[in-house]
Amino acid sequence: MQKGKYGLYLWFYAALAFILAILGQTLLCGLLLGFVIIAERDEWLTRQVIQAFCLCFFNAIVNVVLGIFDPLERIPLVGNAFSVIFGIISGVISLLILIFAIVALVNVCRGKEAGVPLAKQFAHRAYGIVEQKVYTNMSQQ
């Protein structure tokens, strides 16, 4: 395990970022991302914290979008239906984020890539890493 400039293991920052993602602390995760980019300057660590920040940011966006539709819950008779539908949507998304964050937390504690779907591609693009696709030529004879 590699230590950072301040004597802490690099996986600790990544684990902290995913814990903040589980707790829904978007601002603190963003501040940690800024610290990692400016102070530590480690590519692997920055990619992991970007993935955690993407989870936080996605959760915040979903909460804002669902919050826009809160007035629909005040409509008599159909308000309960809207409340149930929005509650189910919010619950499923929160559960998915929790599962992705826990799996990523276990991976970064082992020193591996977090591998959060979609956030991984975004983090790689931020560093200009392009995954080469391998095509096999299946000629028919």
Residue, then its C-alpha position, 0 to 999 in steps of 0.5 A: m500500500q502506498k502512502g500519500k504526502y501526508g503519511l496516510y495510505l491513499w486507499f484511506y482517502a478513497a474509502l472516506a470518499f465512498i463513506l461520504a457518498i453513502l452518507g450523502q455528503t455531496l459537499l464534503c465529498g467535493l471538498l475531499l476531491g479538491f484536496v486530493i486533486i490539489a494536495e495528493r496529486d495521485e492519479w489512482l486516488t483522484r479517479q476513485v474520489i471522482q467516482a465517489f463524487c459522481l455517486c453523491f452528485f447523482n443522488a443529489i440530482v435525483n433528490v432535486v428532481l423528485g423534490i420538484f414534483d413534491p407539490l403533486e403529493r398535495i393533490p387530494l386522492v392522487g397525492n398518495a399515489f404520487s407519494v408512493i411512486f416517488g418514494i419507490i423511485s427514491g428508495v430504489i435509487s438510494l439502494l443502488i447507490l448504497i450497493f455500488a458504494i459498498v462494493a467500491l469501498v471494499n475494492v478501494c480498501r484492497g487497493k483495486e479500482a472502484g469500478v462504479p458503472l458510468a462513473k468509472q468511464f467519466a473518471h477515465r475520461a477526466y484523465g484521458i484514459v481510453e480503453q481499447k476495444v479489441y475486435t477479432n476478425m472472424s472470417q468465414q471460409 
